[in-house]
Amino acid sequence: MADTNNSTANNLEAAFGGESMANRKYLFFADVAKKLGNSELSKLFRETAAQETEHAFAHFRLLYPELDITDPDSLSEEQKKTVLGRCLELAIEGETYEYTTMYPGFEAQARRDLDSQAEAEFAEQTVESKEHAGLFRRAAHNFGLLTPIEHHHADRYNAALQALEGGGAVGLAAEPIAGQWICKVCSMIYDPEAGDPDSGIAPGTPFEAIPDDWVCPICGARKSSFVPYRPVDLNAS
């Protein structure tokens, strides 16, 4: 990301905000024109809104060059997850600012100005922004859960490839990893050290102590769908 203490970076932020606001404003104008029966003017506003979006994207790419993806096929799965994780970080940051600082401040000012309609609008937006931040945090959490799943899948594929090439039989270790359980539906691995805080399961909670109505945070499978996790063992019979 560009240095936010740099004047040009600040100008890019302002330009991005201005172009983004113009896009939504013109879409609003397009809707007004459509309701009033002026389809040509509505079309003009929509076309201009699309152009403003491209301007905003250009500014944003300069602010966050790590998100400017020109050749997605050249990226590894880990690199793709890193990029998506960065998008989620920025989304969480923005929504958190909105519900902790921006909208509560606006709501308070509207209350002082005796503008009850604006106050109610800002209060509603505070709640929605908090919900959005929660959704993005959940998505980020799920990305973290997917990493050991993909590792498990990769191990199984590597073992199968070696077996195919005459490197031994494919199987699972005789003993499970202490405390870890795996979902038979999606391969999500429950680690008691991490728990599942988003579902109310504190870190350090053994699988046996999880309530029976708990479900897999990835696929929604019931607790009964989990079995003790045994990693791949190439030499298992």
Disulfide bonds with the S-S distance in Angstrom:
none
